[in-house]
Amino acid sequence: MANNRSAGIGFWGALALMFIGFKLTGYIDWSWWWVLAPIWGPIALALAIMLLFITWASVLDWDGER
């Protein structure tokens, strides 16, 4: 049976390294927030989606009695 383990940095890691290299060489003049967005962006998106589902589930579960 083959072992299907992935190795490497992946798309977002490669994009982050590319943006960091561009920033350090002066090719782009972006804020560091945008340069590092491929690192924190997917995490923030996942947290926002989780918060949306938690809010949606609590609204559906709420029966109006307090």
C-alpha positions in Angstrom: 0.0 0.0 0.0 1.3 3.4 -0.9 1.8 6.1 1.7 0.2 9.3 0.4 1.9 11.9 2.6 2.4 15.3 1.1 5.7 17.1 1.5 6.5 20.7 0.8 5.2 24.1 1.6 2.1 24.1 -0.6 0.6 26.9 -2.6 0.0 29.5 0.2 3.5 29.0 1.6 5.1 29.4 -1.9 3.0 32.5 -2.5 4.0 34.0 0.9 7.7 33.3 0.2 7.3 35.0 -3.2 5.6 38.1 -1.7 8.3 38.3 1.0 11.0 38.1 -1.6 9.3 40.8 -3.7 9.0 43.0 -0.6 12.6 42.6 0.5 13.9 43.3 -2.9 11.7 46.4 -3.3 9.8 45.0 -6.3 6.5 45.7 -4.4 5.7 48.4 -1.9 2.9 46.7 -0.1 2.2 46.8 3.6 3.5 43.8 5.5 -0.1 42.9 6.4 -0.7 42.2 2.7 2.6 40.5 2.1 1.9 38.0 4.9 -1.7 37.6 3.9 -1.1 34.1 2.4 -0.1 33.0 5.8 -2.8 34.5 8.0 -5.5 34.8 5.3 -6.6 31.2 5.1 -6.7 30.9 8.9 -8.8 34.1 9.2 -11.1 32.8 6.5 -11.6 29.5 8.3 -12.3 31.2 11.6 -14.8 33.6 9.9 -16.6 30.6 8.4 -16.7 28.8 11.7 -18.0 31.9 13.4 -20.7 32.2 10.8 -21.8 28.6 11.2 -21.8 28.9 15.0 -23.9 32.0 14.8 -26.3 30.4 12.3 -26.6 27.3 14.5 -27.4 29.3 17.6 -30.0 31.4 15.8 -31.7 28.2 14.6 -31.5 26.7 18.1 -32.9 29.8 19.8 -36.5 29.3 20.8 -37.2 32.8 22.0 -37.6 31.9 25.7 -35.2 33.5 28.2 
